[in-house]
Amino acid sequence: MLKQATLTNGQILDYEEVSNPPRGSMKYTYFAPDKSYVIQFFNNKNDITEELMERLKAIVGKYNPTIAENNGGAVGNDENTAKYFAQKFCWPVSIVKEPEFGIVCPAYPKNFHFGVDASKHLPLRGADKKSKWFTSKNRRYLNINELGNFKTMLEISLDVSTAVRRLHQAGLAHSDLSSNNVLIDPKTGTAVVIDIDSLVVPGIFHPAVAGTRNYIAPEVLETSELELKNPERKLPSVATDLHALAVLIYEYIFFRHPLIGPKIFSTESAEMDDFLAMGKEALFIEHPTDTSNRPEDLAITIKQTGVYLEELFLKAFVDGLHNPSARPTAMEWERALLHTLEQLHKCEYDDCLAKWYILSDPKHPICPFCGVKSFSREVVRLHLMSPIRGQTGQFYETNVINIHNNMPLYKRHVYTNCYKNEKSEDDILATITKLDGRWYLVNKNIPNMYSPKGNKVHHSGAIALDHNTIFMLSKSENGYCAECEIINV
């Protein structure tokens, strides 16, 4: 039956009322006739307090990164930034006042719902692609084309890190970051964070939920039996989000939980064992010195993720597991994941499910996932070097990129002061290609590229990449100097 909802701004939206709408723990959902948005009402009308209404007004308005500031969204948000974050969040955009209090959210993009061919075993058509489908034993029920690969799972991790970083920069905390509240699509390497209406604004809006099992930070679980007003009680915050974020990233990459191992923490009951394992006595299954919780079959470990991610996993689950202030920030995860993606090497074995791996030893390119050595006789890398301020012609190495055929280079690969974020441009400035057995870097849109001999490389011009070739990607103030390395294997 077609019904109408009146928003606080007077706008009227249609929705389809059905007898048994999808229902979560707090809300139930009706869809727009064209499925472009949803209207959600609360299961328990007693949950609708003044604080909740004020919280939602702030979330829909001044804290909303998916709407430009001139349209009532977050301060400093322009149209491009709003569009960027609209792809990372399913953020409430309006409040309903009639027929009852509720919210309006954009519908999830279609790629975050399973299609008809998602599984040979289960009727999944239309179901949300919650993370747990891909990071647990549920994977075995999915068709192989749904599973993505190592590269797309890193890209998903990057998407989630970016979304959480944006929340934290605004002083917000999700408070219930978990596999239920992040939808992922391993086929495209994208993610969207949902259930935004429980955001914590420190000092203004307090946590509405404690979190989800297996993602609750140890300090929150350990103090959960204390009175809510007890100053020793730890509540969801930015720091607890960072624990949940690290758990999600670990699950995306390894398809296992970082704290669930063989160790028995209590023989009193299964509940007490779980309480200790996730709380006071939580122990990383890959702890470098205490191996009492380490499974025997860890074929792939944090070492296979490269130095950037290995360092952050140790910070998150060793240094920061019981010391929230030591946990890596979302921005640290963002930067580490970007560097890691540039260390990827294509596995040449067609049946390898991972498809990509981190090239930690370029002289021995062996995929740790399938055990197959690279068929190619060479590994090609580009060393990016930043200019040393005040010392003309002097550079220091900033990053190393592993090269593959038809690889695009973006602004962040050309200029030292550019990063991949909501303010960056996605225009391809150059491409790396292999032709007749030789590698070339082709200029697409870099105005000040110069060859090894000091000649300007114009649009569509190319530089041959031989071993030890050194050239200026850009002679601008912040341009990288690059050196090609070809390693025979």
C-alpha positions in Angstrom: 0.0 0.0 0.0 1.4 3.4 -1.0 1.7 5.8 2.0 3.2 9.2 2.6 5.7 10.5 5.1 6.0 14.2 6.0 9.5 15.5 6.7 10.5 18.2 9.2 11.2 20.5 6.2 7.6 20.0 4.9 8.6 17.7 2.0 6.4 14.7 1.4 7.8 11.3 0.4 6.0 8.2 -0.8 6.8 4.8 0.6 5.4 1.3 0.2 3.8 -0.1 3.4 4.1 -3.9 3.7 2.8 -6.3 6.3 6.1 -7.6 7.3 8.8 -5.0 6.7 12.6 -5.8 7.3 13.2 -5.3 10.9 16.5 -4.7 12.9 17.2 -4.4 16.6 16.0 -0.8 16.7 14.1 0.0 13.5 11.9 -1.3 10.7 12.2 -0.3 7.1 9.9 0.7 4.2 11.1 1.3 0.7 10.4 4.1 -1.7 8.4 3.0 -4.8 11.6 3.3 -6.9 13.8 1.7 -4.2 16.1 4.8 -4.2 15.6 5.6 -0.5 14.2 4.0 2.7 12.1 5.3 5.5 12.8 3.8 8.9 10.6 3.9 12.1 11.5 2.8 15.6 10.4 -0.6 17.0 10.0 0.8 20.5 8.4 4.2 20.7 10.0 4.5 24.2 13.4 4.8 22.5 12.3 8.1 21.0 13.7 10.5 23.6 14.6 14.2 23.3 18.3 13.2 23.2 17.7 10.8 20.3 15.8 13.5 18.4 18.5 16.0 19.0 21.2 13.5 18.1 19.5 12.7 14.8 19.0 16.4 13.9 22.7 16.9 14.3 23.6 13.8 12.4 21.3 14.7 9.5 22.5 18.3 9.5 25.8 19.8 10.8 27.7 16.5 11.1 26.6 15.1 7.7 29.6 14.6 5.4 27.4 13.4 2.5 25.7 16.8 2.0 27.5 20.1 1.0 27.6 22.8 3.7 25.5 25.2 1.5 22.8 22.6 1.6 22.9 22.2 5.4 25.6 19.5 5.6 29.0 19.4 7.4 31.1 22.5 7.8 33.7 22.8 5.0 31.9 20.2 2.8 31.7 21.2 -0.9 29.8 19.3 -3.5 32.7 17.1 -4.6 33.5 16.1 -1.0 29.9 15.3 -0.3 29.7 13.1 -3.4 32.9 11.3 -2.3 31.6 10.4 1.1 28.1 9.6 -0.1 29.9 6.5 -1.6 31.4 5.6 1.8 28.4 6.0 4.1 24.7 5.2 4.0 24.0 8.4 6.0 20.5 9.6 7.2 19.5 12.6 5.1 16.1 13.7 6.6 13.9 13.3 9.6 10.3 12.1 9.4 7.7 13.8 11.7 4.5 12.1 10.4 2.9 9.5 10.5 5.5 9.1 13.3 9.1 10.0 14.1 11.7 8.3 11.8 14.5 8.9 9.4 15.2 8.8 5.7 18.3 7.1 4.3 19.5 6.5 0.8 19.1 2.9 -0.2 22.2 0.8 -0.4 23.7 0.7 -3.9 22.7 -2.4 -5.8 26.2 -4.0 -5.7 25.8 -4.4 -1.9 23.0 -6.8 -2.4 23.5 -10.4 -3.5 22.3 -11.3 -7.0 20.4 -14.4 -8.0 23.6 -16.4 -8.7 25.4 -15.6 -5.4 25.2 -19.1 -4.1 24.4 -22.6 -5.3 23.4 -23.6 -1.7 21.4 -20.7 -0.3 18.7 -18.3 -1.6 20.6 -15.1 -1.1 19.1 -12.9 -3.7 18.5 -9.4 -2.4 20.3 -10.1 1.0 22.7 -7.4 2.2 26.4 -8.2 1.7 27.4 -8.0 5.3 31.1 -8.5 6.0 30.6 -11.8 7.8 29.5 -13.6 4.6 33.1 -13.1 3.2 35.3 -13.3 6.3 34.0 -16.4 8.0 33.2 -20.0 7.1 30.2 -18.7 5.3 32.5 -18.0 2.4 32.2 -21.7 1.3 28.5 -21.1 0.4 29.3 -18.3 -2.0 30.1 -18.7 -5.7 33.7 -17.9 -6.5 32.8 -14.8 -8.5 31.6 -13.1 -5.2 34.8 -13.6 -3.3 37.0 -11.0 -4.8 40.8 -11.4 -4.1 43.6 -10.1 -1.9 43.7 -6.8 -3.7 40.0 -6.0 -3.5 40.0 -6.9 0.2 42.8 -4.4 0.8 40.7 -1.8 -1.2 37.7 -2.6 1.0 39.9 -2.1 4.1 41.0 1.3 2.6 37.4 2.3 2.1 36.4 1.5 5.6 39.5 3.3 7.0 38.6 6.4 5.0 35.1 6.4 6.3 36.1 6.0 9.9 38.9 8.7 9.6 36.2 11.1 8.4 34.0 10.4 11.4 36.9 10.8 13.8 38.1 14.0 12.2 34.7 15.5 13.0 35.0 14.3 16.6 32.4 11.5 16.1 32.5 7.8 16.9 30.4 5.2 15.2 30.1 3.2 18.5 29.0 0.0 16.9 31.5 -0.6 14.1 31.2 -4.3 13.2 30.6 -6.8 10.4 26.9 -6.1 10.7 27.3 -2.4 10.1 29.7 -2.5 7.1 28.5 -3.8 3.8 31.2 -4.9 1.4 31.5 -5.9 -2.2 34.7 -7.9 -2.9 34.0 -7.9 -6.6 34.5 -4.1 -6.8 36.7 -3.6 -3.7 34.2 -1.2 -2.2 32.5 -0.8 1.2 29.7 1.3 2.8 29.3 2.1 6.5 25.7 1.9 7.7 23.7 2.4 10.9 24.9 5.9 11.4 22.1 7.0 13.7 24.0 5.8 16.9 26.9 8.1 16.5 28.7 9.3 19.6 29.5 13.0 19.9 31.8 13.3 22.9 30.3 15.6 25.6 27.0 16.0 23.8 25.5 12.7 22.6 26.4 9.6 24.7 26.7 6.0 23.4 23.3 4.4 22.6 24.8 0.9 22.3 27.8 -1.0 23.7 28.8 -2.6 20.5 28.6 -6.0 18.8 30.1 -9.2 20.1 33.7 -9.8 18.9 34.1 -6.1 18.0 33.7 -4.6 21.4 37.0 -3.2 22.7 38.5 -5.2 25.6 38.2 -2.2 28.0 34.5 -1.8 27.3 33.8 -5.5 27.8 35.9 -5.7 31.0 34.1 -2.8 32.7 30.6 -3.6 31.3 29.3 -4.8 34.6 29.9 -1.5 36.3 27.2 1.1 36.8 26.8 3.4 33.7 27.7 6.4 35.7 30.8 4.8 37.3 33.9 6.8 36.1 35.7 3.5 35.7 33.2 2.3 33.2 34.6 2.5 29.6 32.0 3.5 26.9 32.2 3.4 23.1 34.5 6.2 21.8 36.9 7.0 19.0 39.4 4.7 20.8 37.0 1.7 20.8 36.2 2.4 17.1 39.9 1.9 16.4 39.9 -1.5 18.0 36.8 -2.5 15.9 38.4 -1.1 12.7 41.6 -3.1 13.3 39.5 -6.3 13.8 37.6 -5.7 10.6 40.7 -5.1 8.5 42.3 -8.3 10.0 39.2 -10.2 9.1 39.1 -8.8 5.5 42.6 -9.9 4.9 42.9 -13.3 6.8 39.2 -14.4 7.0 39.7 -15.1 10.8 39.3 -13.1 14.0 42.5 -11.8 15.6 41.7 -12.9 19.1 39.9 -16.2 18.6 42.4 -18.9 19.1 42.8 -22.3 20.9 43.6 -20.9 24.3 41.1 -21.7 27.1 40.7 -18.7 29.4 38.2 -20.2 31.8 36.7 -23.6 32.5 33.9 -22.2 34.5 31.6 -21.7 31.5 31.7 -20.9 27.8 30.4 -17.4 28.6 33.1 -16.7 31.0 35.8 -18.0 28.6 34.5 -15.7 25.9 34.2 -12.8 28.3 37.9 -13.1 29.2 39.1 -13.9 25.7 37.5 -10.7 24.3 38.0 -8.6 27.4 40.5 -8.6 30.3 42.8 -11.4 29.0 42.4 -10.9 25.3 45.5 -12.1 23.4 46.5 -11.7 19.8 46.7 -15.0 18.0 49.9 -13.8 16.3 51.5 -12.3 19.4 55.3 -12.4 18.7 56.3 -13.7 22.1 53.2 -15.2 23.7 52.1 -18.1 21.4 49.6 -19.7 23.8 46.7 -18.5 21.7 48.2 -19.2 18.3 46.4 -21.7 16.0 48.6 -24.4 14.4 47.5 -23.8 10.9 48.4 -20.1 10.3 49.7 -20.5 6.7 49.3 -16.8 6.0 50.4 -14.3 8.7 50.8 -10.6 9.2 54.3 -10.9 7.8 52.8 -11.7 4.4 51.0 -8.3 4.4 54.2 -6.3 4.2 56.0 -4.0 6.6 53.4 -1.3 6.7 50.5 -3.4 7.7 52.5 -5.8 9.9 53.6 -2.8 12.0 50.0 -1.6 12.5 48.6 -5.0 13.3 51.3 -5.2 16.1 50.4 -1.8 17.3 46.7 -2.6 17.3 46.8 -6.1 18.9 49.9 -6.1 21.0 50.7 -2.5 22.0 47.1 -1.2 21.8 45.0 -4.2 22.7 44.8 -3.2 26.4 46.2 0.4 25.9 43.7 2.3 23.8 46.0 5.3 23.4 48.5 3.2 21.5 46.1 2.0 18.8 46.7 3.1 15.2 44.5 5.9 13.9 42.2 5.4 10.9 44.5 7.8 9.0 47.5 5.5 9.8 45.6 2.6 8.4 44.7 4.6 5.3 48.3 5.5 4.6 49.6 2.0 5.3 47.0 0.4 3.0 47.8 2.8 0.2 51.5 1.9 0.5 50.6 -1.8 0.7 48.5 -1.6 -2.5 51.5 -0.2 -4.3 53.6 -3.2 -3.2 51.3 -5.7 -4.8 52.6 -8.2 -7.4 50.3 -10.1 -9.8 50.2 -13.9 -9.3 50.6 -15.5 -12.7 48.9 -18.8 -11.7 45.4 -18.6 -13.2 43.8 -20.7 -10.4 45.2 -18.7 -7.5 42.2 -17.3 -5.6 44.2 -14.4 -4.1 45.4 -13.2 -7.6 47.8 -10.7 -5.9 50.4 -10.8 -3.2 52.9 -8.5 -1.4 56.3 -8.6 -3.1 58.4 -8.7 0.1 61.4 -10.3 -1.6 61.7 -9.2 -5.2 64.5 -11.7 -5.9 62.1 -14.6 -5.0 58.6 -13.6 -6.2 56.6 -16.6 -4.8 52.9 -16.2 -4.0 52.3 -17.2 -0.4 48.7 -18.0 -1.1 49.2 -20.7 -3.8 53.0 -21.3 -3.5 53.6 -20.7 -7.2 56.7 -18.8 -8.3 56.4 -16.0 -10.8 56.9 -17.1 -14.4 58.4 -13.8 -15.4 62.1 -13.4 -15.4 62.1 -9.9 -14.0 60.5 -7.7 -11.4 60.3 -4.0 -12.2 60.0 -1.3 -9.5 59.9 2.5 -9.4 61.6 4.2 -6.6 60.0 7.6 -5.8 62.3 10.2 -4.3 61.4 13.5 -2.7 63.5 16.7 -3.1 65.5 17.7 0.0 64.5 21.3 0.9 67.2 23.8 0.4 69.5 21.3 -1.4 69.1 21.6 -5.2 69.4 18.2 -6.9 69.4 16.2 -3.7 66.6 13.6 -3.0 65.7 11.0 -0.5 63.6 7.8 -1.2 60.0 8.1 -0.1 58.2 5.1 -1.6 58.7 2.1 -3.9 56.1 1.0 -6.4 55.9 -2.4 -8.0 55.1 -2.1 -11.6 52.6 -4.1 -13.7 51.5 -3.8 -17.3 48.9 -1.0 -18.0 49.4 0.4 -14.5 48.0 4.0 -14.1 49.9 6.7 -12.2 47.9 9.4 -10.4 48.7 12.8 -8.9 50.0 11.1 -5.7 52.6 9.3 -7.7 53.9 12.5 -9.4 53.7 15.1 -6.6 55.0 14.7 -3.0 52.2 16.8 -1.5 49.3 14.8 -3.0 47.5 11.9 -1.3 44.5 9.7 -2.1 41.6 11.2 -0.3 38.4 13.2 -0.8 40.3 16.2 -2.1 42.4 14.3 -4.7 41.7 14.0 -8.3 41.3 10.6 -10.0 42.7 11.7 -13.4 45.3 9.4 -14.8 48.5 11.4 -15.4 50.7 8.7 -16.9 50.6 4.9 -17.6 53.2 2.2 -17.5 53.1 -0.3 -20.3 55.1 -3.2 -21.7 55.7 -3.2 -25.4 57.9 -5.7 -27.3 59.5 -6.8 -24.1 60.4 -3.3 -22.9 58.8 -1.1 -20.3 57.7 2.5 -21.0 56.2 5.3 -18.9 53.8 7.3 -21.2 53.0 10.9 -20.3 49.2 11.5 -20.4 48.9 14.9 -18.5 52.1 15.9 -16.7 53.2 19.3 -17.8 56.8 19.2 -16.5 58.1 15.7 -17.0 61.7 15.4 -18.1 63.7 12.5 -19.5 66.9 11.1 -18.2 68.8 13.4 -20.6 66.9 16.5 -19.4 64.6 16.7 -22.4 60.9 17.7 -21.8 58.5 14.8 -22.3 55.4 16.1 -23.9 51.8 14.7 -23.9 51.8 11.1 -25.3 55.6 11.1 -25.1 57.3 8.2 -23.4 60.4 7.3 -21.3 61.9 3.9 -21.7 62.3 2.2 -18.3 65.6 0.4 -18.2 67.5 -0.6 -15.1 68.8 2.5 -13.2 66.9 4.9 -15.5 66.5 8.2 -13.5 64.1 10.9 -14.5 61.9 13.7 -13.2 58.3 12.8 -13.1 57.8 16.5 -12.6 60.2 19.4 -12.3 57.7 21.4 -10.2 58.6 22.3 -6.6 56.9 19.1 -5.2 57.7 16.8 -8.1 59.1 13.3 -7.5 62.4 12.1 -9.0 62.0 8.5 -10.1 64.5 5.7 -10.5 63.6 2.4 -12.3 64.9 -0.9 -10.9 64.8 -4.1 -12.9 65.6 -7.2 -10.9 66.3 -10.5 -12.7 64.8 -13.5 -11.0 
